[in-house]
Amino acid sequence: MDKQILYKYAPMIIVCLAVLFQYNLFVTPERLEQTHREILTEVAQVYITKSEFGNMKDQIMDINKKVDKIYDTLINERSLDGVN
């Protein structure tokens, strides 16, 4: 490589590298790991897991069955008392 070409483009290369480092366009593994942990923490606080959702769904179904039984019992009691 000719030194004249290197001298000609060296200031532009230095400016480009300075901009890249100034705006943190290079990610270090430590920073990436820290961001990953922050995302996992935020997701764990906001969302539930699939197994927790399944458990909640089962509980809601049980509650619905119990409410239906109570409703049927009340209807039967009213019909036995002669109230429509």
Order of alpha helices (4+ residues) and beta strands (2+ residues): alpha-alpha-alpha
